[in-house]
Amino acid sequence: MHAELSLSFNLQEYQVAILGAAKGGTLSRQKAKHLLSLVVFFFLTFGTSCVNKTVGPQTTLSEFYVTTQVDGWVADSSSHLVLHPAADLFEAIDGGAPIYEAAGLQEWFVESLNGGPNHSPVYGDYNFKGYVEDYGTSSNARAIFNTNTSTKMVQNPRDTFSDTVQLSPFSLSEAQANRVQGGINVFANFGQVYFEFSLTGYVDPTTAAPDAIKFLTRYKALAENQ
């Protein structure tokens, strides 16, 4: 995901080389002093910013805050964008946070929306709650996606609604979901960002899938524009 550019600069080695050239007669003392001063100036001006610098596209996680971007859905009155460091996840979820941090979680936020055919800015028939998490690399995000889809997708035989849902046109390598009582749980990965959200409040949980596809479509478009 990131292009790496490493520049190593050893001031002492350059000093030795320049002074050695002067002593050997291949470089006059005046020119050696002038060249050495230029090298020192370059190192002090640019050295600290050029050494081991990462150059490449960076994910702007706030752009995945989809309030007003998904038709028919509005922000919950308590929802507002707050970008959290990985350590804050311990306060948000109970027990599972170490898995995410170990996978390379860098930054995350949670978003709550209301929606549905009869929604208003004050009250929504259906509810959306989603965690959006940046893992720095596609491989890290893929790993947490694979972990969660292999553990959280396990069906509960006592819950007749707990079945796997295909969210076409998304492949199972992009998104997976299971239908639960009153809604649907969705797990997705696009690039270096992992998404985990739930849709609840549905009398008929089969009707939650089209809304899930709306969110996935928006998330994928945003990821492709990063």
Secondary structure, 3 states (H helix, E strand, C coil): CCEECCCCCCHHHHHHHHHHHHHCCCCCHHHHHHHHHHHHHHHHHHHHHHCCCEECCCCCHHHHCCCCCCCCEEECCCCCCCCEEHHHHHHHCCCCHHHHHHCCCCEEEEEEEEECCCCCCCCCCEEEEEEEEECCCHHHHHHHHHHHHHHCCCCCCCCCCCEEECCCCCCCCCEEEEEECCEEEEEEEECCEEEEEEEECCCCHHHHHHHHHHHHHHHHHHHHCC
